[in-house]
Amino acid sequence: MFEVEIKVPADVGAVRDRLREVGAERVDARRQRDAYYDAPHRDFAETDEALRMRRETPLPDGVGSAGARSGESGKSEPETTKITYKGPLLDEGSKTRAEHETEVVDPEATAGILSGLGFEPAATVEKRREFWAYDGYTVTLDAVDGLGEFVEIERAVDDESAIEAVRDDALATLEGLGLDGGEQVRTSYLGLLLADGDASDDE
């Protein structure tokens, strides 16, 4: 599977209003805590790969609420965990990568397995995300601790030959939401935080 993704800095409140205007469907909102791992056998920073364990909790009130900012929704919500491998960027015009992801039943045991194999936590990224479905894409409104607000648009494709067409359509969809694809940020949130020296170095 290939994840075709474009990310731009944006005012998420304004984009949310525009999504409502065009009839997009709000699907979900979650707080995510992403622990990234270093590999013992190669430098992921050099190979442009990533191994991530993500813990997330639903945010019923959305990204902009006081409860969302504190991570407290007023009710007990189940936490879910997934582990993800992301391959190097495949396309110069987007953040397209090969991606493999699966749910984790026991996060502590999984962290222990990774540690036993020499994979050690490198940094942690925390964010609040609101997901919308629009025109065949997932549009994500992000508020990232230490970085600010961004909008991502993405679609998964099985065939590498479809990447270019999906990317061009995503850029057009962004333009329809009042966003400029020319402002695209191809660096990951982890990379942006590490560049600023603000990423937590513990899990």
C-alpha positions in Angstrom: 0.0 0.0 0.0 1.1 3.6 -0.8 0.0 6.6 1.2 -0.3 9.7 -1.0 -0.2 12.6 1.3 0.2 16.4 1.1 0.6 18.6 4.2 0.4 22.4 4.4 0.4 24.8 7.3 -3.1 26.2 7.9 -5.6 27.8 10.2 -7.6 24.7 11.1 -10.6 26.7 12.2 -10.9 28.3 8.8 -10.5 25.0 7.0 -13.1 23.4 9.2 -15.6 26.1 8.2 -14.8 25.5 4.6 -15.2 21.8 4.9 -18.6 22.3 6.4 -19.5 24.7 3.5 -18.6 22.1 0.9 -20.5 19.3 2.6 -17.6 17.2 4.0 -18.3 14.7 6.7 -16.5 15.0 10.1 -15.5 11.4 10.8 -13.4 11.4 14.0 -11.1 13.3 16.3 -8.2 11.9 18.4 -5.3 12.7 20.5 -2.2 10.9 19.4 1.1 10.2 21.1 3.7 8.9 18.6 6.9 7.2 19.9 9.5 6.9 17.1 12.2 4.3 17.3 15.9 4.2 16.1 17.0 1.0 14.5 20.2 -0.9 15.5 21.2 -1.9 12.0 20.7 1.4 10.0 20.2 5.1 10.5 16.5 5.9 9.7 17.4 9.6 9.3 19.7 8.7 6.5 17.4 6.1 4.8 14.3 8.3 5.3 12.3 5.5 7.0 10.3 5.5 10.2 9.1 3.0 12.8 6.4 4.4 15.1 4.2 3.2 17.9 1.1 5.3 18.1 -1.2 5.5 21.2 -4.4 7.4 20.6 -7.6 8.4 22.5 -10.9 9.6 21.0 -11.7 13.3 21.4 -15.5 13.6 21.1 -15.4 17.4 21.3 -12.9 17.8 18.5 -9.5 19.5 18.1 -10.4 23.0 19.3 -12.1 22.2 22.6 -10.6 22.8 26.1 -11.1 19.1 26.8 -9.2 18.2 23.6 -6.3 20.4 24.6 -6.0 18.8 28.0 -6.7 15.3 26.7 -9.7 15.0 28.9 -13.1 14.5 27.2 -15.1 14.2 30.5 -15.6 10.4 30.0 -13.4 7.3 30.0 -12.4 6.5 26.4 -10.5 3.4 25.3 -6.9 3.9 24.2 -5.8 2.1 21.0 -2.2 1.4 19.8 -0.8 0.7 16.4 2.7 0.1 15.1 3.7 1.5 11.7 6.6 1.2 9.3 7.0 4.0 6.8 9.3 3.7 3.8 11.3 6.4 2.1 9.5 9.2 0.1 8.7 8.0 -3.4 7.5 11.2 -5.0 9.0 14.6 -5.3 5.6 16.3 -5.4 4.1 14.8 -2.2 4.8 12.8 1.0 4.0 9.5 -0.7 5.5 6.4 1.0 5.0 2.7 1.3 3.3 2.0 4.7 2.6 -1.1 6.7 0.5 -0.8 9.9 -1.1 -3.2 12.4 -2.9 -2.9 15.7 -1.0 -3.6 18.9 -2.8 -5.6 21.7 -0.1 -5.1 24.4 1.9 -1.9 24.0 4.3 -2.6 26.9 5.1 -6.1 25.6 5.6 -4.7 22.1 8.0 -2.0 23.4 9.9 -4.7 25.3 10.2 -6.8 22.1 11.5 -3.8 20.2 14.0 -2.9 23.0 15.2 -6.5 23.1 15.9 -6.4 19.4 17.8 -3.1 19.8 15.2 -0.7 18.7 15.2 2.2 21.1 12.8 5.2 21.5 14.2 8.2 19.7 11.5 10.9 20.2 7.8 11.5 20.9 5.4 13.7 18.9 2.0 14.6 20.4 -0.9 16.1 18.5 -4.6 16.5 18.3 -6.3 15.5 15.0 -9.7 15.9 13.5 -10.6 13.7 10.5 -13.0 14.7 7.6 -14.1 12.7 4.6 -14.2 14.8 1.4 -14.2 14.0 -2.3 -12.6 10.5 -1.8 -9.9 11.8 0.5 -9.2 12.0 4.2 -8.6 15.6 5.2 -6.9 15.9 8.6 -6.8 19.0 10.8 -3.8 18.8 13.0 -2.7 20.8 16.1 0.8 19.6 16.9 2.5 20.3 20.2 5.4 22.6 19.7 4.7 23.2 16.0 1.3 24.7 15.4 -1.5 23.9 13.0 -1.5 22.0 9.7 -3.9 20.3 7.2 -3.1 17.0 5.6 -5.0 15.4 2.7 -4.3 11.8 1.9 -5.5 8.7 0.1 -4.2 5.1 0.1 -3.5 3.5 -3.3 -2.4 -0.1 -4.1 -0.8 0.6 -7.4 2.3 2.7 -7.6 1.3 3.9 -11.1 -1.7 5.7 -9.6 0.4 7.9 -7.4 0.9 10.9 -9.8 -2.8 11.2 -10.7 -4.0 10.9 -7.1 -1.4 13.5 -6.0 -2.5 16.0 -8.7 -6.1 15.5 -7.7 -5.2 16.0 -4.1 -3.6 19.3 -4.9 -6.7 20.4 -6.8 -8.9 19.4 -3.8 -6.7 21.5 -1.5 -7.1 24.5 -3.8 -10.8 24.1 -3.6 -10.5 24.3 0.2 -8.7 27.6 -0.1 -5.2 26.1 0.6 -2.0 26.5 -1.5 -0.3 23.2 -2.4 2.8 25.3 -3.1 3.2 25.7 0.6 3.6 22.0 1.0 5.8 20.7 3.9 7.4 17.3 3.0 9.2 17.0 6.3 7.5 14.8 8.9 6.3 16.3 12.2 9.1 14.4 13.9 11.7 15.9 11.5 10.3 19.4 12.1 10.4 19.0 15.9 13.9 17.6 15.9 15.1 20.5 13.7 13.7 22.8 16.3 15.1 20.7 19.1 11.7 20.4 20.7 10.9 16.7 20.3 10.7 14.7 23.6 13.4 12.0 23.8 11.4 9.7 26.0 8.5 7.4 25.3 
